[in-house]
Each structure stands twice: as C-alpha cells, then as structure tokens.
C-alpha cells in the first residue's frame, strides 16, 4: 500500500506545471501566484510538492527570491510542450461540439506586426472565427529562441542565422527607409547613403533589434560611430521623436507610412543593399505543428513574397 501511495504522489497535474512555468517566466513566486490566481503560500507548497515528486531541486530559495536550477530550465521546455499539447487536445475536442479549432501562439517582430499582420490575421480569423490567435511582439533573436523552446508555435522575424534548431520559410519583403523631420537638411533628398546620415543624432529602435544591429554594422564598415541619442520600443514613438527634432531614424517604409500623414516627417530611400529585407516564418518543424497552427502557416505562406 505504501508503494501505491508513493506512485500516486508521482502524478504531475497541469495546475502545478502551469504554476512552475509562471514562476520561471515571472521570476517570483508572488507574481506567479497572482497570475495563476492562487495564494502565495499555496503556490510555494505546490512547488515543494513538485520537487518532492520529481526528486530534484528546482529552485534555490533565499531572502532575495528563487533562483532556478539547471533542472528547472530542462523542465521548463518539457512543461511547455506538455501544457500546449493538453490545450490542443481540449481545443480539438471542443471543436467537435462547437466548431472551435484551437489556439495558436504567435510571436512576431514589430515590422511584421505594423505592416502585414493586422490584415492577414483579420482575414484568417474571419475564415476561422473560433481560432484563438495569441500574438506577442518580440525582437528577432528572442522569436527564434521562443520557437526553439516551444514557448510559441509560429514566429515572424528577419531572415538570418540565429543558432536555433528551427525551420525558416519565406514570408514577405520590406524596405528600410530614413525618416527625418520635414525641415531637415536631408528632407528634399530622394535617396541617401547611410554614411551621409551618420553625422546626425539617431533615434534607435529596440536594443538588440535587427535594425539597430544592422545600423551598427553598417556604421562600423563606414568607419564612423553611430550616434544613438535615444532608443524607443515602438515605431510610433520613433516617429514622434524624429518629428520633435531629436534625430533621424530608420524603419520599414510600410510602417512609416502609417505616421507620415499625421506627423511632420519625411521618408527617404536608403541606397543600401541591406535596406531590402526578407521576413521569414519560423516554426520548430512542419511536422511539429498542430492542425490549427498549420492552417495559419499555410494562410501566411499564401501571401508570401520570395
């Protein structure tokens, strides 16, 4: 009987796994407990029971909080996969009764979100009204990592080598342009080389973003420093800062077009080969996609520009 009771205690429940994932993502038990709507004391007890069941220490506890162990990072990847599979099962079973097809976790960079995804997701969800698309913005390096770690199903990012075990598929092309205030000395130019802009202060995008990394490389090749005066996390903020005269910026032409009519800015063609970019879809593998994620990937690929 004792052996039977011990075996029963080894069963992993999804509530504890979701709590564990929340602690890993929120970095504190208190925030994770609030996110999962349970008391902090109950959350701490569940984590201790999970460690006892698995016979491994997942967290080192101190007055500074909890520090994940190597085992915790290994479990995080497994737990996300199990929970996503369980959600997929529940969604597909509900689909037999209510037509619900399930959910898709999408991570995309700001270029895709501002230029292409609003219309494409609207058309997809109009065709599949019961599909729940959960969209989160990330920079390209984080997107590749999220897909590889099973934290998301479908990613959209800039083409490149990110060192992750993922599959990249052609999606769309976009073009980077220079954005300047209407009264700027370059405002009447039809095109410029990047070297001609490096004497001016620059309004940068996300730290670590593909655009900032490209500008840094191009400036180094030109033998000049990149004068990043300020960095912002959205294209509307970048355009507002440029319009206020705080510097010039680089962003996709399609994204800049959203603000050109309401702000005192102009866009100028960048006469650089790297200004023409390829965005790609990112998945772990086509075989690993759920049926509803495959539907979305096929929808997005239908409008792809190689």
Secondary structure, DSSP 4 states (H G I P E B T S, - for coil): -HHHHHHHHT---HHHHHHHHHHHHHSSHHHHHHHTTS-HHHHHHHHHHHHHHHTS--EEEETTEEEE-HHHHHHHHHHHHHHHHHHHHHHHHHHHHH---EEEEEEE-HHHIIIIIHHHHHHHHHHSTTEEEEEEE--HHHHHHHHHTTS-SEEEEESS--SSS-EEEEEEEEEEEEEEETTSTTTT-SEE-GGGTTTS-EEE-STT-HHHHHHHHHHHHTT----EEEE-SSHHHHHHHHHTTS-EEEEEHHHHHHHHTTSSEEEEEE--GGGEEEEEEEES-TTTS-HHHHHHHHHHHHT---
